[in-house]
């Protein structure tokens, strides 16, 4: 494939820029990534410097090699969401406030009574909290000077840096908390609620629309000048597109710093209890129902570090315990709140039932079971109004057969693995691909975990878990 034309998929993730070079026939030619730092000096703070993203992008693209980059014919973009970038003229402020930042949560909770929440959900399809761009900007506005002329999400900033165009797509616009789902544009009413002028917002364009790569940027990246760069889409949408296309009936579970649970529907089906996000997909008339567990990957690394283990040891240790972790229950709300099916910023992690007889293996299993029980809550909600025919799993858990089997037993459904480490970058590349390759998607693994005899045991354990932790949720309100 050395001399094949390639499409670059770029995912501006939470901790790294990931690049995939995909041939126009659909094969993966090369993958790279480059990390960047996160600032957490203050309570609840989670900020990054957009300049670090650009440095990581240049490193990741050049690592693909000249033989790859010289044959690039298009670039597709996706990225973390929602993360707030403020521009003064063409220059970003050095602190981008990421979706992990919880400082606006309490203020947003006090600002949004139930009638406002319902109005905003009806209008946007989003259960708005302090981690959307509008409340973030409103809360932090006093720390900015008056020179802010544009607010962008992280992926939109990357598109601006590459092309000079201020644009977003519908799926990313949804993360601003200002996008009218039915009107398919910014809502002046919502802008007024948050005190944000629509003049600060980028133009909303289709995900597959493209602008040319700027000459100076192309030279630094070793890419052809004028290369088409798509506006792209949210990382959740890009991952789901790679894993399942636009098919209904498939739930895609992507584990990264957070865990994203998403399916696709040919209609904008809102939830009467506002338990999921309804986001525009890459194509008109298709919508994704999305539920996000905030800190599963982050807490996985935390537990590894706490126990002094290397990456992946949690899954190995958990497999040595048994279903139910010998009576331990672990609520994995370690981000200082949770979304998923619960949407409560006051939730905290709990390890319940611990005795001196328990081992680190039991703690590891209880943690993984807790994450998967929260996934089960989400999948059950999606299944209330739409038949779920299959489940596809991407992320580190897809590499551990025992963890895959645990999920199949907890969900009571077969689970297929999607083994590529960056489905979001692949989805971005597919979106930017020529029409001949546009409908392709990377195949899932032929090995599928099928529910075993432990399914019945897990039904009982799951009911005990749900009986325990909603009570904690209510007490925290």
MARSEZA-710544 format. One record per residue (C-alpha): residue number from 1; residue in one letter; x, y, z. Coordinates in steps of 0.05 Angstrom, whole numbers. Layout:
<atoms>
+-----+---------+--------+--------+--------+
! num ! residuo !      x !      y !      z !
+-----+---------+--------+--------+--------+
! NUM !       A !      X !      Y !      Z !
...
+-----+---------+--------+--------+--------+
</atoms>
This chain:
<atoms>
+-----+---------+--------+--------+--------+
! num ! residuo !      x !      y !      z !
+-----+---------+--------+--------+--------+
!   1 !       X !      0 !      0 !      0 !
!   2 !       X !     62 !     44 !      1 !
!   3 !       X !     41 !     85 !    -60 !
!   4 !       X !    -34 !     84 !    -49 !
!   5 !       X !    -73 !    149 !    -40 !
!   6 !       X !    -93 !    157 !     32 !
!   7 !       X !   -144 !    195 !     74 !
!   8 !       X !   -120 !    220 !    141 !
!   9 !       X !   -167 !    213 !    200 !
!  10 !       X !   -147 !    259 !    258 !
!  11 !       X !   -177 !    251 !    327 !
!  12 !       X !   -161 !    307 !    377 !
!  13 !       X !   -173 !    263 !    438 !
!  14 !       X !   -173 !    278 !    512 !
!  15 !       X !    -99 !    260 !    523 !
!  16 !       X !    -69 !    253 !    453 !
!  17 !       X !    -77 !    268 !    380 !
!  18 !       X !    -88 !    203 !    342 !
!  19 !       X !    -77 !    197 !    267 !
!  20 !       X !    -99 !    142 !    220 !
!  21 !       X !    -78 !    137 !    147 !
!  22 !       X !   -131 !     97 !    109 !
!  23 !       X !   -123 !     77 !     37 !
!  24 !       X !   -179 !     97 !    -10 !
!  25 !       X !   -196 !     22 !    -14 !
!  26 !       X !   -209 !     21 !     61 !
!  27 !       X !   -146 !    -11 !     90 !
!  28 !       X !   -106 !     19 !    147 !
!  29 !       X !    -37 !     40 !    124 !
!  30 !       X !     -9 !     72 !    187 !
!  31 !       X !    -29 !     97 !    255 !
!  32 !       X !      7 !    146 !    302 !
!  33 !       X !     -7 !    188 !    363 !
!  34 !       X !     25 !    243 !    405 !
!  35 !       X !      6 !    262 !    475 !
!  36 !       X !     -4 !    330 !    508 !
!  37 !       X !    -10 !    353 !    581 !
!  38 !       X !    -70 !    368 !    624 !
!  39 !       X !    -72 !    421 !    679 !
!  40 !       X !   -108 !    402 !    744 !
!  41 !       X !    -77 !    451 !    794 !
!  42 !       X !   -144 !    475 !    822 !
!  43 !       X !   -203 !    435 !    849 !
!  44 !       X !   -247 !    413 !    791 !
!  45 !       X !   -199 !    443 !    740 !
!  46 !       X !   -183 !    406 !    675 !
!  47 !       X !   -150 !    452 !    623 !
!  48 !       X !   -106 !    443 !    563 !
!  49 !       X !    -67 !    491 !    519 !
!  50 !       X !    -89 !    492 !    446 !
!  51 !       X !    -16 !    505 !    427 !
!  52 !       X !      1 !    437 !    456 !
!  53 !       X !    -52 !    405 !    411 !
!  54 !       X !    -20 !    436 !    349 !
!  55 !       X !     49 !    412 !    371 !
!  56 !       X !     22 !    342 !    382 !
!  57 !       X !    -14 !    344 !    315 !
!  58 !       X !     50 !    362 !    277 !
!  59 !       X !     87 !    306 !    313 !
!  60 !       X !     33 !    254 !    300 !
!  61 !       X !     26 !    271 !    226 !
!  62 !       X !    101 !    272 !    213 !
!  63 !       X !    107 !    205 !    247 !
!  64 !       X !     64 !    176 !    192 !
!  65 !       X !    124 !    184 !    146 !
!  66 !       X !    136 !    221 !     81 !
!  67 !       X !    115 !    160 !     39 !
!  68 !       X !     46 !    166 !     71 !
!  69 !       X !     35 !    241 !     78 !
!  70 !       X !     56 !    257 !      6 !
!  71 !       X !     -1 !    212 !    -18 !
!  72 !       X !    -55 !    243 !     25 !
!  73 !       X !   -117 !    265 !    -14 !
!  74 !       X !   -162 !    288 !     43 !
!  75 !       X !   -165 !    299 !    118 !
!  76 !       X !   -223 !    282 !    164 !
!  77 !       X !   -229 !    312 !    234 !
!  78 !       X !   -261 !    293 !    300 !
!  79 !       X !   -246 !    310 !    372 !
!  80 !       X !   -262 !    313 !    445 !
!  81 !       X !   -328 !    346 !    463 !
!  82 !       X !   -347 !    393 !    495 !
!  83 !       X !   -282 !    431 !    506 !
!  84 !       X !   -284 !    507 !    504 !
!  85 !       X !   -233 !    547 !    464 !
!  86 !       X !   -236 !    623 !    463 !
!  87 !       X !   -204 !    663 !    407 !
!  88 !       X !   -179 !    734 !    411 !
!  89 !       X !   -176 !    750 !    338 !
!  90 !       X !   -141 !    690 !    307 !
!  91 !       X !   -104 !    671 !    371 !
!  92 !       X !   -131 !    622 !    423 !
!  93 !       X !   -128 !    637 !    496 !
!  94 !       X !    -76 !    590 !    528 !
!  95 !       X !   -128 !    554 !    572 !
!  96 !       X !   -180 !    511 !    538 !
!  97 !       X !   -231 !    486 !    589 !
!  98 !       X !   -243 !    412 !    575 !
!  99 !       X !   -305 !    369 !    585 !
! 100 !       X !   -272 !    340 !    647 !
! 101 !       X !   -273 !    407 !    682 !
! 102 !       X !   -327 !    407 !    737 !
! 103 !       X !   -321 !    479 !    762 !
! 104 !       X !   -385 !    502 !    729 !
! 105 !       X !   -427 !    443 !    752 !
! 106 !       X !   -455 !    472 !    817 !
! 107 !       X !   -469 !    540 !    786 !
! 108 !       X !   -504 !    509 !    726 !
! 109 !       X !   -546 !    465 !    773 !
! 110 !       X !   -570 !    527 !    811 !
! 111 !       X !   -582 !    566 !    747 !
! 112 !       X !   -623 !    512 !    712 !
! 113 !       X !   -690 !    497 !    745 !
! 114 !       X !   -731 !    439 !    717 !
! 115 !       X !   -771 !    482 !    669 !
! 116 !       X !   -708 !    510 !    638 !
! 117 !       X !   -678 !    440 !    633 !
! 118 !       X !   -740 !    414 !    598 !
! 119 !       X !   -742 !    473 !    551 !
! 120 !       X !   -669 !    464 !    533 !
! 121 !       X !   -677 !    389 !    523 !
! 122 !       X !   -737 !    399 !    479 !
! 123 !       X !   -698 !    450 !    438 !
! 124 !       X !   -629 !    417 !    436 !
! 125 !       X !   -638 !    344 !    452 !
! 126 !       X !   -585 !    354 !    506 !
! 127 !       X !   -593 !    346 !    582 !
! 128 !       X !   -554 !    410 !    593 !
! 129 !       X !   -505 !    415 !    652 !
! 130 !       X !   -443 !    454 !    669 !
! 131 !       X !   -399 !    417 !    619 !
! 132 !       X !   -430 !    446 !    556 !
! 133 !       X !   -396 !    505 !    523 !
! 134 !       X !   -450 !    557 !    537 !
! 135 !       X !   -452 !    547 !    613 !
! 136 !       X !   -376 !    539 !    614 !
! 137 !       X !   -367 !    605 !    579 !
! 138 !       X !   -419 !    640 !    622 !
! 139 !       X !   -387 !    615 !    686 !
! 140 !       X !   -315 !    631 !    667 !
! 141 !       X !   -329 !    694 !    628 !
! 142 !       X !   -303 !    741 !    682 !
! 143 !       X !   -235 !    707 !    677 !
! 144 !       X !   -231 !    725 !    603 !
! 145 !       X !   -218 !    796 !    581 !
! 146 !       X !   -265 !    831 !    533 !
! 147 !       X !   -225 !    812 !    472 !
! 148 !       X !   -258 !    744 !    461 !
! 149 !       X !   -287 !    746 !    391 !
! 150 !       X !   -303 !    672 !    379 !
! 151 !       X !   -318 !    611 !    420 !
! 152 !       X !   -303 !    543 !    391 !
! 153 !       X !   -301 !    470 !    410 !
! 154 !       X !   -234 !    434 !    406 !
! 155 !       X !   -245 !    401 !    339 !
! 156 !       X !   -272 !    466 !    310 !
! 157 !       X !   -208 !    502 !    333 !
! 158 !       X !   -167 !    448 !    299 !
! 159 !       X !   -206 !    459 !    234 !
! 160 !       X !   -194 !    534 !    241 !
! 161 !       X !   -120 !    524 !    252 !
! 162 !       X !   -115 !    480 !    190 !
! 163 !       X !   -160 !    520 !    143 !
! 164 !       X !   -172 !    589 !    171 !
! 165 !       X !   -247 !    576 !    169 !
! 166 !       X !   -292 !    586 !    230 !
! 167 !       X !   -341 !    528 !    223 !
! 168 !       X !   -373 !    472 !    262 !
! 169 !       X !   -418 !    413 !    245 !
! 170 !       X !   -486 !    395 !    275 !
! 171 !       X !   -460 !    339 !    322 !
! 172 !       X !   -406 !    385 !    350 !
! 173 !       X !   -454 !    445 !    353 !
! 174 !       X !   -498 !    403 !    398 !
! 175 !       X !   -443 !    406 !    451 !
! 176 !       X !   -448 !    482 !    454 !
! 177 !       X !   -517 !    477 !    486 !
! 178 !       X !   -542 !    529 !    437 !
! 179 !       X !   -561 !    487 !    376 !
! 180 !       X !   -634 !    480 !    356 !
! 181 !       X !   -641 !    407 !    336 !
! 182 !       X !   -704 !    416 !    295 !
! 183 !       X !   -685 !    484 !    265 !
! 184 !       X !   -615 !    458 !    249 !
! 185 !       X !   -580 !    523 !    270 !
! 186 !       X !   -563 !    566 !    330 !
! 187 !       X !   -621 !    584 !    375 !
! 188 !       X !   -627 !    659 !    389 !
! 189 !       X !   -671 !    642 !    448 !
! 190 !       X !   -618 !    599 !    480 !
! 191 !       X !   -564 !    649 !    465 !
! 192 !       X !   -606 !    700 !    503 !
! 193 !       X !   -614 !    653 !    562 !
! 194 !       X !   -539 !    645 !    569 !
! 195 !       X !   -523 !    717 !    551 !
! 196 !       X !   -481 !    697 !    491 !
! 197 !       X !   -482 !    735 !    426 !
! 198 !       X !   -491 !    690 !    365 !
! 199 !       X !   -436 !    732 !    333 !
! 200 !       X !   -387 !    692 !    376 !
! 201 !       X !   -407 !    627 !    344 !
! 202 !       X !   -379 !    592 !    282 !
! 203 !       X !   -421 !    576 !    220 !
! 204 !       X !   -456 !    509 !    222 !
! 205 !       X !   -439 !    466 !    160 !
! 206 !       X !   -449 !    393 !    140 !
! 207 !       X !   -399 !    345 !    170 !
! 208 !       X !   -372 !    324 !    102 !
! 209 !       X !   -363 !    395 !     76 !
! 210 !       X !   -290 !    414 !     66 !
! 211 !       X !   -242 !    473 !     62 !
! 212 !       X !   -171 !    475 !     36 !
! 213 !       X !   -110 !    463 !     79 !
! 214 !       X !    -71 !    529 !     87 !
! 215 !       X !     -4 !    531 !     51 !
! 216 !       X !     38 !    548 !    113 !
! 217 !       X !      6 !    492 !    153 !
! 218 !       X !     14 !    443 !     96 !
! 219 !       X !     89 !    458 !     93 !
! 220 !       X !     98 !    445 !    167 !
! 221 !       X !     59 !    379 !    164 !
! 222 !       X !     90 !    355 !     99 !
! 223 !       X !     22 !    352 !     65 !
! 224 !       X !     -2 !    379 !     -2 !
! 225 !       X !    -26 !    451 !      1 !
! 226 !       X !   -101 !    459 !    -10 !
! 227 !       X !   -116 !    388 !     14 !
! 228 !       X !   -191 !    383 !     30 !
! 229 !       X !   -203 !    384 !    105 !
! 230 !       X !   -274 !    365 !    127 !
! 231 !       X !   -310 !    402 !    181 !
! 232 !       X !   -317 !    333 !    213 !
! 233 !       X !   -359 !    311 !    272 !
! 234 !       X !   -360 !    295 !    346 !
! 235 !       X !   -316 !    237 !    369 !
! 236 !       X !   -375 !    196 !    392 !
! 237 !       X !   -409 !    203 !    324 !
! 238 !       X !   -344 !    186 !    287 !
! 239 !       X !   -333 !    124 !    329 !
! 240 !       X !   -404 !     99 !    319 !
! 241 !       X !   -398 !    111 !    244 !
! 242 !       X !   -335 !     69 !    241 !
! 243 !       X !   -364 !     13 !    283 !
! 244 !       X !   -434 !      8 !    255 !
! 245 !       X !   -444 !     56 !    197 !
! 246 !       X !   -513 !     86 !    202 !
! 247 !       X !   -548 !     21 !    219 !
! 248 !       X !   -604 !     22 !    270 !
! 249 !       X !   -607 !    -33 !    322 !
! 250 !       X !   -533 !    -32 !    340 !
! 251 !       X !   -506 !     -3 !    405 !
! 252 !       X !   -433 !     20 !    400 !
! 253 !       X !   -394 !     22 !    465 !
! 254 !       X !   -328 !     60 !    461 !
! 255 !       X !   -282 !     61 !    521 !
! 256 !       X !   -230 !    116 !    525 !
! 257 !       X !   -221 !    168 !    580 !
! 258 !       X !   -297 !    163 !    584 !
! 259 !       X !   -344 !    108 !    559 !
! 260 !       X !   -392 !    127 !    504 !
! 261 !       X !   -455 !     86 !    491 !
! 262 !       X !   -490 !    105 !    426 !
! 263 !       X !   -539 !     78 !    374 !
! 264 !       X !   -570 !    108 !    311 !
! 265 !       X !   -642 !    122 !    293 !
! 266 !       X !   -676 !    150 !    231 !
! 267 !       X !   -717 !    198 !    274 !
! 268 !       X !   -705 !    249 !    330 !
! 269 !       X !   -732 !    208 !    388 !
! 270 !       X !   -726 !    248 !    453 !
! 271 !       X !   -730 !    215 !    521 !
! 272 !       X !   -787 !    236 !    566 !
! 273 !       X !   -740 !    232 !    626 !
! 274 !       X !   -681 !    267 !    592 !
! 275 !       X !   -635 !    208 !    605 !
! 276 !       X !   -597 !    209 !    539 !
! 277 !       X !   -568 !    259 !    490 !
! 278 !       X !   -600 !    263 !    422 !
! 279 !       X !   -547 !    285 !    374 !
! 280 !       X !   -547 !    296 !    298 !
! 281 !       X !   -508 !    242 !    262 !
! 282 !       X !   -464 !    252 !    201 !
! 283 !       X !   -523 !    248 !    153 !
! 284 !       X !   -586 !    289 !    151 !
! 285 !       X !   -645 !    254 !    182 !
! 286 !       X !   -603 !    206 !    224 !
! 287 !       X !   -594 !    217 !    299 !
! 288 !       X !   -552 !    185 !    353 !
! 289 !       X !   -577 !    170 !    422 !
! 290 !       X !   -517 !    178 !    467 !
! 291 !       X !   -501 !    165 !    540 !
! 292 !       X !   -432 !    179 !    570 !
! 293 !       X !   -399 !    152 !    632 !
! 294 !       X !   -352 !    207 !    651 !
! 295 !       X !   -288 !    177 !    679 !
! 296 !       X !   -283 !    102 !    665 !
! 297 !       X !   -216 !    105 !    629 !
! 298 !       X !   -189 !    157 !    676 !
! 299 !       X !   -210 !    118 !    737 !
! 300 !       X !   -183 !     53 !    706 !
! 301 !       X !   -114 !     86 !    703 !
! 302 !       X !   -124 !    114 !    773 !
! 303 !       X !   -138 !     45 !    802 !
! 304 !       X !    -78 !     16 !    764 !
! 305 !       X !    -34 !     69 !    795 !
! 306 !       X !    -65 !     62 !    864 !
! 307 !       X !    -51 !    -13 !    865 !
! 308 !       X !     18 !     -4 !    833 !
! 309 !       X !     -1 !    -46 !    772 !
! 310 !       X !     18 !    -41 !    699 !
! 311 !       X !    -35 !    -24 !    648 !
! 312 !       X !    -82 !    -82 !    636 !
! 313 !       X !    -70 !   -117 !    702 !
! 314 !       X !   -140 !    -98 !    727 !
! 315 !       X !   -172 !   -143 !    674 !
! 316 !       X !   -125 !   -200 !    689 !
! 317 !       X !   -136 !   -194 !    764 !
! 318 !       X !   -212 !   -188 !    757 !
! 319 !       X !   -214 !   -254 !    718 !
! 320 !       X !   -184 !   -289 !    780 !
! 321 !       X !   -243 !   -266 !    823 !
! 322 !       X !   -314 !   -290 !    812 !
! 323 !       X !   -381 !   -260 !    792 !
! 324 !       X !   -402 !   -212 !    846 !
! 325 !       X !   -331 !   -201 !    870 !
! 326 !       X !   -345 !   -240 !    934 !
! 327 !       X !   -398 !   -190 !    956 !
! 328 !       X !   -363 !   -125 !    937 !
! 329 !       X !   -400 !    -70 !    900 !
! 330 !       X !   -363 !    -12 !    869 !
! 331 !       X !   -400 !     50 !    843 !
! 332 !       X !   -351 !     80 !    792 !
! 333 !       X !   -372 !    153 !    799 !
! 334 !       X !   -301 !    178 !    806 !
! 335 !       X !   -305 !    241 !    763 !
! 336 !       X !   -339 !    283 !    816 !
! 337 !       X !   -408 !    267 !    788 !
! 338 !       X !   -437 !    223 !    733 !
! 339 !       X !   -478 !    227 !    670 !
! 340 !       X !   -495 !    161 !    638 !
! 341 !       X !   -566 !    144 !    660 !
! 342 !       X !   -563 !    183 !    725 !
! 343 !       X !   -542 !    255 !    709 !
! 344 !       X !   -522 !    275 !    780 !
! 345 !       X !   -462 !    320 !    791 !
! 346 !       X !   -461 !    301 !    865 !
! 347 !       X !   -448 !    227 !    857 !
! 348 !       X !   -383 !    198 !    885 !
! 349 !       X !   -350 !    131 !    881 !
! 350 !       X !   -366 !     79 !    934 !
! 351 !       X !   -334 !     12 !    950 !
! 352 !       X !   -386 !    -25 !    991 !
! 353 !       X !   -379 !    -88 !   1031 !
! 354 !       X !   -303 !    -88 !   1040 !
! 355 !       X !   -273 !   -136 !   1092 !
! 356 !       X !   -203 !   -161 !   1108 !
! 357 !       X !   -220 !   -224 !   1070 !
! 358 !       X !   -224 !   -187 !   1004 !
! 359 !       X !   -165 !   -186 !    956 !
! 360 !       X !   -141 !   -137 !    904 !
! 361 !       X !   -171 !   -185 !    852 !
! 362 !       X !   -240 !   -175 !    883 !
! 363 !       X !   -231 !    -99 !    882 !
! 364 !       X !   -211 !   -102 !    809 !
! 365 !       X !   -271 !   -145 !    792 !
! 366 !       X !   -319 !   -101 !    831 !
! 367 !       X !   -293 !    -40 !    794 !
! 368 !       X !   -302 !    -71 !    725 !
! 369 !       X !   -371 !    -98 !    744 !
! 370 !       X !   -391 !    -28 !    768 !
! 371 !       X !   -372 !      3 !    702 !
! 372 !       X !   -409 !    -52 !    664 !
! 373 !       X !   -470 !    -46 !    708 !
! 374 !       X !   -473 !     28 !    689 !
! 375 !       X !   -466 !      9 !    616 !
! 376 !       X !   -524 !    -40 !    627 !
! 377 !       X !   -567 !     17 !    656 !
! 378 !       X !   -555 !     57 !    592 !
! 379 !       X !   -567 !     -1 !    543 !
! 380 !       X !   -632 !    -19 !    579 !
! 381 !       X !   -657 !     53 !    570 !
! 382 !       X !   -641 !     52 !    496 !
! 383 !       X !   -677 !    -14 !    490 !
! 384 !       X !   -741 !     14 !    519 !
! 385 !       X !   -761 !     46 !    453 !
! 386 !       X !   -719 !     12 !    400 !
! 387 !       X !   -697 !    -60 !    390 !
! 388 !       X !   -623 !    -73 !    404 !
! 389 !       X !   -599 !   -128 !    357 !
! 390 !       X !   -524 !   -126 !    371 !
! 391 !       X !   -471 !    -94 !    414 !
! 392 !       X !   -401 !    -74 !    389 !
! 393 !       X !   -346 !    -57 !    439 !
! 394 !       X !   -283 !    -16 !    425 !
! 395 !       X !   -227 !      4 !    473 !
! 396 !       X !   -181 !    -33 !    521 !
! 397 !       X !   -237 !    -80 !    545 !
! 398 !       X !   -243 !   -108 !    474 !
! 399 !       X !   -172 !   -137 !    482 !
! 400 !       X !   -191 !   -179 !    544 !
! 401 !       X !   -235 !   -239 !    530 !
! 402 !       X !   -254 !   -247 !    603 !
! 403 !       X !   -277 !   -175 !    608 !
! 404 !       X !   -316 !   -182 !    542 !
! 405 !       X !   -349 !   -244 !    570 !
! 406 !       X !   -367 !   -207 !    634 !
! 407 !       X !   -401 !   -153 !    593 !
! 408 !       X !   -440 !   -203 !    551 !
! 409 !       X !   -465 !   -237 !    616 !
! 410 !       X !   -484 !   -170 !    648 !
! 411 !       X !   -519 !   -144 !    585 !
! 412 !       X !   -550 !   -211 !    568 !
! 413 !       X !   -531 !   -198 !    496 !
! 414 !       X !   -475 !   -221 !    450 !
! 415 !       X !   -417 !   -171 !    446 !
! 416 !       X !   -371 !   -164 !    386 !
! 417 !       X !   -302 !   -133 !    390 !
! 418 !       X !   -277 !    -75 !    348 !
! 419 !       X !   -202 !    -80 !    357 !
! 420 !       X !   -173 !    -17 !    325 !
! 421 !       X !   -151 !     31 !    380 !
! 422 !       X !   -180 !     93 !    348 !
! 423 !       X !   -248 !     82 !    318 !
! 424 !       X !   -260 !    158 !    321 !
! 425 !       X !   -201 !    172 !    275 !
! 426 !       X !   -224 !    118 !    227 !
! 427 !       X !   -294 !    147 !    227 !
! 428 !       X !   -265 !    215 !    211 !
! 429 !       X !   -226 !    185 !    153 !
! 430 !       X !   -287 !    149 !    127 !
! 431 !       X !   -326 !    214 !    128 !
! 432 !       X !   -272 !    248 !     87 !
! 433 !       X !   -264 !    190 !     38 !
! 434 !       X !   -284 !    194 !    -35 !
! 435 !       X !   -354 !    169 !    -50 !
! 436 !       X !   -328 !    101 !    -73 !
! 437 !       X !   -302 !     87 !     -3 !
! 438 !       X !   -351 !    129 !     36 !
! 439 !       X !   -396 !     72 !     57 !
! 440 !       X !   -341 !     27 !     80 !
! 441 !       X !   -329 !     12 !    153 !
! 442 !       X !   -276 !    -28 !    190 !
! 443 !       X !   -302 !    -99 !    205 !
! 444 !       X !   -312 !   -122 !    277 !
! 445 !       X !   -276 !   -183 !    301 !
! 446 !       X !   -307 !   -250 !    283 !
! 447 !       X !   -301 !   -273 !    355 !
! 448 !       X !   -363 !   -255 !    395 !
! 449 !       X !   -375 !   -263 !    469 !
! 450 !       X !   -442 !   -298 !    480 !
! 451 !       X !   -479 !   -296 !    548 !
! 452 !       X !   -461 !   -357 !    591 !
! 453 !       X !   -493 !   -390 !    650 !
! 454 !       X !   -470 !   -332 !    693 !
! 455 !       X !   -524 !   -288 !    661 !
! 456 !       X !   -575 !   -310 !    714 !
! 457 !       X !   -526 !   -296 !    770 !
! 458 !       X !   -511 !   -227 !    743 !
! 459 !       X !   -585 !   -210 !    739 !
! 460 !       X !   -588 !   -218 !    815 !
! 461 !       X !   -523 !   -180 !    827 !
! 462 !       X !   -544 !   -124 !    781 !
! 463 !       X !   -611 !   -116 !    817 !
! 464 !       X !   -573 !   -112 !    884 !
! 465 !       X !   -526 !    -60 !    854 !
! 466 !       X !   -584 !    -17 !    828 !
! 467 !       X !   -620 !    -23 !    895 !
! 468 !       X !   -557 !      2 !    931 !
! 469 !       X !   -534 !     60 !    889 !
! 470 !       X !   -597 !     98 !    869 !
! 471 !       X !   -606 !    107 !    944 !
! 472 !       X !   -538 !    140 !    946 !
! 473 !       X !   -557 !    183 !    886 !
! 474 !       X !   -620 !    207 !    921 !
! 475 !       X !   -582 !    223 !    986 !
! 476 !       X !   -532 !    264 !    946 !
! 477 !       X !   -585 !    310 !    916 !
+-----+---------+--------+--------+--------+
</atoms>
